[in-house]
Amino acid sequence: MELWRMDELCLVKILKCLALPDQLAMLQTFQRCRPLLGRIWRSQLTEIELNLLEVPLHKDDFDFLLTNGRAQLNELRLNYLGRDHFEVLVGHRFPQLRLLEVDLLPPFFLCPRLLHQLGQTMPLALGSNTF
């Protein structure tokens, strides 16, 4: 059965079974999956672990992922984060985030100002001395 003919409920069940990198591939390949994945991520996404060299993401798709997952996100691990993706990341706040691990893509590095911006994404950490 072709994806465009599939019942929405069946498609949602399939998308829920996929790992995040596969969901992202579906997001970038089939426009029909965009609103469905947004709903799934808003209600169920609590952890993101992405290697951005292995799972290349357009800036807009990265923003879509963070926008829809940010409310319940507890852990965020990003490898090979470049400047464009960093700018998207610091534009978000993650109210439930307890763990943030960021590995930057050289030659990009964090000066004190950028490190402060990164800290602002984690309101829970601002009240403690953990960041």
Buried (B, 14 or more C-beta within 10 A) or exposed (E): EEEEEEEEEEBBEBBEEBEBBEBBBBBBEBEBBBEBBBEBBBEEBEEBEBBBEEBEBEEEBBBBBBBBBBBBBBBBBBBBBBEBBBEBBBEBEBEBBEEBEBEBBEEBEBEEEBEEBBBEBBEBBEEEEEB
